[in-house]
């Protein structure tokens, strides 16, 4: 996921609101080239919020189930989404 053109300069963190189906699946996000930055979301819940560092604005996404569906909303600050 490439958000370099959408994230304002100087922003250090963004919040991701993740919703998915089935609820027991897992959603993973990390910075390209930094697999140690892996964060997972929503184990046993249908939705959750992740705060991720922006770095260069690119993110790798992985899912735990082949047939799962997910939706991500990016919140830059309260009242402003992409």
Secondary structure by P-SEA (a helix, b strand, c coil): ccccccccccccbbbbbcccccccbbbbbbcccccccccccccccccbbbbbbbcccbbbbbbccccccbbbbbbccccccc
